[in-house]
Amino acid sequence: MLISLRKKFIRTAMASVLIVLVLILIAINLLNYRSFLNDCDSRLAMIEAAGGNLDDMRNSSKPPSVPDTASSDARRPAKPPEGEQSVEALYDTRYFSAELDGNKQVISLNMTDIASITSTEAWRMIATAVSRNSATGHMGEYRYRLSKTDGSHYLIVFLNVSRDFSSVKNFFQASVLVGIIGIAAIFFLMRFLTKLAMRPAEEAFEKQKQFISDASHEIKTPLAIISSNAEVIELENGESKWLTNIKRQIKRLTGLTEKLVLLSRMDEAGYQTELSEFDLAELLKNTAGEYLEHSIIIKAPDFLPYYGSRENISRCLSMIFDNAMKYSTGDVSVALSGKPVTSGRIKRHGYKLTVSNPCDGIQTGDLDFLFDRFARTDSSRVRKTGGSGIGLAVVAEIVKYHRGEAHAFSKDGKTFELRITL
């Protein structure tokens, strides 16, 4: 149980960390990409301000030839428009531009600052961009902007962003790699820390299991003595209601100790039991046949092979019927269905067992909490029926051992239904 709880905690914690980390990675990469776009648009605006040619702006940014005694202000280069780009951006910006007429046909083409493409490729890119009817966009390694100049002419600028985009891509890959390494580190660290954190709980749980096992064995001996003495008294003095009550309580305590011992064993890591192939339909009918004093309606195939623990499945069915008989106010309906699958290992066969019975005073909806140990719905009914609140817990553990699922619910508050998948 503690191993399962630890795994569940690690899964939940890792899922939370993963979600937060993914959101952080998405946020920082979006911000980085937005910064990349802003820088590209700033460069495009600078080129547009220069009329599609940065040569004039470069010439105006060069310091004049003056004597060394001149003031530093005289040698200071002019800043590009808007003050968003450094002077160096005038020289490391790779682009080409074209002037278009009112029909968006190329009038002139400026390719002095680009060497990676030919004029033919440039004409084709311009035509593609114009056909998109979009003021800005991306085209391969280029980001373009189409704007209207004075009069009826247009200016289109293509900025080579391969270097900046490569930086964005490298940042994305690095952030993902760091995220993966971080997740792996957190996972191994969490495994180690949760093991240390749960050590006191594991020790307490082991002591509890040992106590339950020892107490159960110690209780068996006095119960056996009381039972044998009661039988001797009954032989000498005959039956009486006092002896009947004593034997009933002995049977109840004996069943409770057996269930506690079984639960304690199944909680142990590495619990194993003998597995074999048997007829599940026959076992169901034989178990139901032991309750002759009650009306049980069974719907099951003639033969249904199953591979598992026959002993534990028999206990599971007995506890299901015991629970149904204690609280049923009418006929108990049992349905077993599924397609037989022959297998040499425990696996889900897809078999479904449904047990339903009329019941008074039960809440509607999901009732899976009844599979908890010592679960109680109504203490007064428990005292009347003699239930211990542990039978369905044993059922759930046996079903879980066979890689199945157990669910309980009531649709109308008058019928209790138990569904088990094996």
C-alpha positions in Angstrom: 0.0 0.0 0.0 2.8 2.4 0.9 4.7 1.7 -2.3 1.5 2.4 -4.3 1.0 5.6 -2.3 4.6 6.7 -2.8 4.3 6.0 -6.6 1.0 8.0 -6.7 2.6 10.9 -4.8 5.6 10.9 -7.2 3.3 10.8 -10.3 1.2 13.6 -8.9 4.2 15.8 -8.0 6.0 15.1 -11.2 2.8 16.0 -13.2 2.5 19.3 -11.3 6.2 20.1 -11.8 6.0 19.1 -15.5 3.0 21.3 -16.1 4.6 24.3 -14.4 7.9 23.8 -16.2 6.2 23.5 -19.6 4.3 26.7 -19.0 7.5 28.5 -18.0 9.3 27.2 -21.1 6.4 28.3 -23.3 6.3 31.7 -21.7 10.1 32.5 -21.9 10.2 31.2 -25.5 7.2 33.3 -26.5 8.8 36.3 -24.9 12.1 35.6 -26.7 10.2 35.1 -30.0 8.4 38.4 -29.5 11.6 40.1 -28.8 13.0 38.7 -32.0 10.0 40.0 -34.0 10.2 43.4 -32.3 13.9 43.6 -33.3 13.1 42.6 -36.9 10.3 45.1 -37.2 12.6 47.8 -35.7 15.2 47.1 -38.4 12.5 47.1 -41.1 11.2 50.5 -39.8 14.8 51.8 -40.0 15.2 50.7 -43.6 11.8 52.2 -44.5 12.8 55.5 -42.9 15.9 55.4 -45.1 13.7 54.9 -48.2 14.8 51.3 -48.7 18.5 52.2 -48.8 20.7 52.5 -45.8 23.7 54.0 -47.7 22.7 57.6 -47.0 22.1 56.9 -43.3 25.5 55.2 -43.1 27.3 58.1 -44.7 25.6 60.5 -42.3 26.5 58.4 -39.3 30.3 58.4 -40.1 32.3 60.9 -38.0 33.6 63.8 -39.9 37.3 64.1 -40.6 38.4 66.7 -37.9 41.6 67.3 -35.9 42.1 65.3 -32.7 41.6 68.5 -30.7 38.0 68.8 -31.9 35.3 68.1 -29.4 34.0 64.6 -29.0 30.5 65.8 -29.9 31.7 66.6 -33.4 32.9 63.0 -33.9 29.8 61.3 -32.4 27.8 59.5 -35.2 24.2 60.3 -35.8 21.7 57.8 -34.4 19.2 55.9 -36.6 15.6 57.0 -36.5 13.5 56.3 -33.4 16.6 55.5 -31.4 15.7 51.7 -31.3 18.8 50.4 -33.2 22.4 50.9 -32.6 24.6 52.5 -35.3 26.2 49.0 -35.9 22.8 47.8 -37.1 23.3 50.0 -40.1 26.2 47.8 -41.2 25.2 44.3 -40.1 21.7 44.4 -41.5 21.2 42.2 -44.6 18.3 43.1 -46.8 16.9 44.0 -50.2 14.2 46.3 -51.1 12.0 47.3 -54.1 9.9 50.3 -55.1 6.5 49.4 -56.5 4.0 51.4 -58.5 0.3 51.8 -57.7 -0.4 48.4 -59.2 2.4 46.9 -57.1 4.6 46.3 -60.0 8.4 46.6 -59.4 9.9 49.9 -60.5 13.3 49.5 -59.0 15.2 46.9 -57.1 18.0 47.5 -54.5 20.2 44.5 -53.8 23.4 46.2 -52.7 23.1 44.7 -49.1 22.3 41.1 -49.9 24.4 38.4 -51.6 22.6 35.2 -50.7 20.0 35.4 -53.4 19.8 36.3 -57.1 17.7 39.1 -58.6 15.4 36.4 -60.1 14.7 34.9 -56.7 14.1 38.4 -55.3 11.6 39.1 -58.0 9.8 35.9 -57.3 9.7 36.6 -53.5 8.3 40.1 -54.1 5.6 38.6 -56.3 4.7 36.0 -53.7 4.6 38.6 -50.9 2.4 41.0 -53.0 0.0 38.1 -53.8 -0.5 37.5 -50.1 -2.1 40.9 -49.5 -0.4 41.1 -46.1 1.6 44.0 -44.8 4.1 41.8 -43.0 5.0 38.2 -42.9 7.8 35.6 -43.1 9.2 33.9 -46.2 11.9 31.4 -45.5 14.8 33.2 -43.9 13.3 36.6 -44.6 10.8 38.8 -42.9 9.1 41.4 -45.2 7.1 44.6 -44.8 5.0 46.3 -47.5 4.2 49.9 -46.9 2.8 52.8 -48.9 5.1 55.7 -49.5 4.2 59.3 -50.5 1.9 59.4 -53.5 0.7 56.1 -54.9 3.9 54.1 -54.7 4.8 51.2 -52.4 8.0 50.1 -50.7 8.7 46.5 -49.9 11.6 45.5 -47.7 12.9 41.9 -47.2 15.1 41.5 -44.1 17.3 38.5 -43.7 16.7 37.1 -40.2 18.5 33.8 -40.5 21.1 34.7 -37.8 18.5 36.0 -35.3 16.1 33.2 -36.0 19.0 30.7 -35.5 19.5 32.3 -32.1 15.8 31.9 -31.3 15.9 28.3 -32.4 19.1 27.5 -30.4 17.5 29.2 -27.3 14.4 27.0 -27.7 16.5 23.8 -28.0 18.7 24.7 -25.1 15.6 25.6 -22.9 14.0 22.2 -23.8 17.2 20.3 -23.0 17.6 22.1 -19.7 13.9 21.4 -18.9 14.4 17.7 -19.7 17.5 17.5 -17.5 15.7 19.4 -14.8 12.7 17.1 -14.9 15.0 14.0 -14.7 17.0 15.5 -11.8 13.7 16.4 -9.9 12.4 12.8 -10.6 15.5 11.1 -9.1 15.7 13.6 -6.3 12.0 13.1 -5.5 12.4 9.3 -5.4 15.2 9.7 -2.9 13.5 12.3 -0.8 10.1 10.6 -0.7 11.8 7.4 0.4 13.4 9.2 3.3 10.2 11.1 4.1 8.0 8.0 4.1 10.4 5.8 6.1 8.7 6.6 9.5 5.3 5.9 7.9 6.7 2.6 6.5 8.0 1.6 9.9 4.7 2.4 11.5 2.8 0.6 8.8 5.0 -2.5 9.2 4.5 -2.4 13.0 0.8 -2.2 12.4 0.8 -5.1 10.0 2.9 -7.2 12.4 0.5 -6.3 15.3 -2.5 -7.3 13.3 -0.9 -10.5 12.3 0.3 -11.4 15.8 -3.0 -10.3 17.4 -5.0 -12.4 14.9 -3.0 -15.5 15.7 -3.2 -14.9 19.4 -7.0 -14.5 19.1 -7.4 -17.7 17.2 -6.3 -19.9 20.1 -8.8 -18.6 22.8 -11.5 -18.6 20.2 -10.8 -22.3 19.4 -10.8 -23.1 23.2 -14.1 -21.2 23.7 -15.7 -22.9 20.7 -14.7 -26.4 21.9 -15.9 -25.6 25.5 -19.2 -24.3 24.1 -19.6 -27.6 22.1 -18.9 -29.6 25.3 -21.5 -27.6 27.3 -24.0 -28.1 24.5 -23.5 -31.8 24.5 -24.0 -32.0 28.3 -26.8 -29.5 28.7 -28.4 -29.2 25.2 -28.9 -26.2 23.0 -29.7 -22.8 24.4 -29.9 -19.2 23.1 -26.8 -18.3 25.2 -24.7 -21.0 23.5 -26.1 -20.0 20.1 -25.1 -16.4 20.7 -21.6 -17.6 21.8 -21.1 -19.7 18.7 -22.4 -16.9 16.4 -19.9 -14.4 18.0 -17.1 -16.9 17.7 -17.8 -17.4 14.0 -17.9 -13.6 13.5 -14.6 -13.1 15.3 -13.0 -16.0 13.5 -14.1 -14.5 10.1 -12.8 -11.1 11.1 -9.4 -12.4 12.1 -9.1 -14.3 8.9 -9.9 -11.2 6.9 -7.4 -9.1 8.8 -4.7 -11.7 8.3 -5.5 -11.9 4.6 -5.4 -8.1 4.2 -2.1 -8.0 6.1 -0.6 -10.5 3.8 -1.8 -8.8 0.7 -0.4 -5.5 1.8 3.1 -7.1 1.8 5.3 -6.2 -1.2 5.8 -9.3 -3.3 2.7 -11.1 -2.0 2.2 -14.2 -4.2 -0.4 -17.0 -4.2 -1.0 -20.1 -6.2 -2.3 -19.4 -9.7 -4.2 -21.8 -11.9 -6.8 -21.9 -14.6 -10.4 -22.7 -13.5 -14.0 -22.3 -14.6 -15.1 -18.9 -13.2 -18.8 -19.5 -14.0 -18.8 -22.9 -12.2 -17.1 -21.3 -9.1 -19.7 -18.5 -9.1 -22.6 -21.0 -9.2 -21.1 -23.2 -6.5 -20.6 -20.3 -4.2 -24.1 -19.0 -4.8 -25.4 -22.5 -4.1 -24.2 -22.2 -0.5 -26.8 -19.6 0.2 -29.9 -21.8 -0.1 -31.9 -19.7 2.3 -31.9 -16.7 -0.1 -33.2 -16.2 -3.6 -30.3 -15.6 -6.0 -30.9 -15.0 -9.7 -27.8 -16.0 -11.7 -27.2 -15.1 -15.3 -23.8 -16.6 -16.4 -22.4 -18.7 -19.3 -22.0 -22.4 -18.9 -18.2 -22.2 -19.1 -15.8 -19.2 -18.6 -12.1 -20.1 -18.2 -10.1 -17.8 -15.9 -6.4 -17.8 -14.9 -5.8 -16.6 -11.3 -6.0 -17.5 -7.6 -9.0 -19.8 -7.3 -8.8 -19.6 -3.5 -8.9 -15.8 -3.4 -11.5 -15.5 -6.0 -13.7 -18.0 -4.0 -13.2 -15.8 -0.9 -14.0 -12.7 -2.9 -17.3 -14.2 -4.2 -18.2 -15.4 -0.7 -17.7 -12.0 0.8 -19.7 -10.4 -2.0 -22.6 -12.7 -1.3 -22.3 -12.3 2.5 -22.5 -8.5 2.0 -25.5 -8.9 -0.3 -27.4 -11.2 2.1 -26.8 -9.0 5.1 -28.3 -5.9 3.6 -30.7 -7.2 0.9 -34.4 -6.8 1.3 -35.3 -9.0 -1.7 -33.8 -11.1 -4.5 -30.1 -10.8 -5.3 -29.3 -10.6 -9.0 -25.9 -11.8 -10.3 -24.7 -11.4 -13.8 -21.3 -12.7 -15.2 -20.3 -11.8 -18.8 -17.3 -11.5 -21.0 -15.4 -13.2 -23.7 -13.1 -16.0 -22.6 -9.4 -15.4 -23.2 -6.8 -18.1 -22.7 -3.7 -16.8 -21.1 -0.8 -18.2 -19.0 -0.4 -15.0 -17.1 -2.7 -12.8 -15.0 -4.3 -10.1 -17.2 -7.6 -8.5 -17.7 -9.9 -10.9 -19.4 -12.6 -8.3 -19.7 -15.0 -10.3 -17.5 -17.7 -8.3 -15.8 -19.5 -9.4 -12.6 -22.5 -7.4 -11.5 -24.3 -8.1 -8.2 -27.3 -6.0 -7.3 -29.8 -6.2 -4.5 -32.6 -4.1 -3.0 -31.5 -2.2 0.0 -33.1 0.3 2.4 -31.7 3.7 3.4 -28.6 3.9 1.2 -27.4 7.1 -0.4 -27.4 7.5 -4.1 -24.4 8.0 -6.4 -20.9 6.7 -6.1 -20.3 4.4 -3.1 -16.7 3.4 -3.7 -15.8 4.6 -0.2 -17.4 1.3 1.0 -14.2 -0.5 -0.2 -12.3 1.4 2.5 -11.4 -0.6 5.6 -13.9 -0.5 8.4 -16.2 1.7 6.2 -19.5 2.6 7.8 -22.7 3.9 6.2 -25.1 3.4 9.2 -23.8 2.3 12.6 -27.3 1.1 13.7 -27.6 -1.2 10.7 -24.1 -2.5 11.3 -25.0 -3.5 14.9 -28.1 -5.3 13.6 -26.4 -7.2 10.7 -23.1 -7.8 12.5 -21.0 -6.3 9.7 -17.4 -5.5 10.4 -16.8 -3.1 7.5 -13.9 -5.0 6.2 -15.4 -7.5 3.8 -15.6 -5.2 0.8 -12.1 -4.0 1.5 -10.9 -7.6 1.1 -12.9 -7.8 -2.1 -11.2 -4.7 -3.4 -7.7 -6.0 -2.6 -8.4 -9.4 -4.3 -9.7 -7.7 -7.4 -6.8 -5.3 -7.5 -4.4 -8.3 -7.2 -6.0 -9.7 -10.3 -5.5 -6.4 -12.1 -9.2 -5.6 -12.0 -11.5 -2.8 -10.7 -14.3 -2.8 -8.3 -17.0 -0.1 -8.1 -20.2 0.4 -6.0 -23.0 2.7 -6.5 -26.8 3.2 -6.1 -28.9 4.8 -8.8 -32.1 5.4 -6.8 -31.1 4.9 -3.1 -33.1 1.6 -3.1 -30.8 -0.7 -5.0 -27.1 -1.4 -4.2 -25.0 -2.5 -7.2 -21.5 -3.9 -7.2 -19.6 -4.0 -10.5 -16.3 -5.9 -10.7 -14.0 -6.2 -13.8 -11.4 -9.0 -13.9 
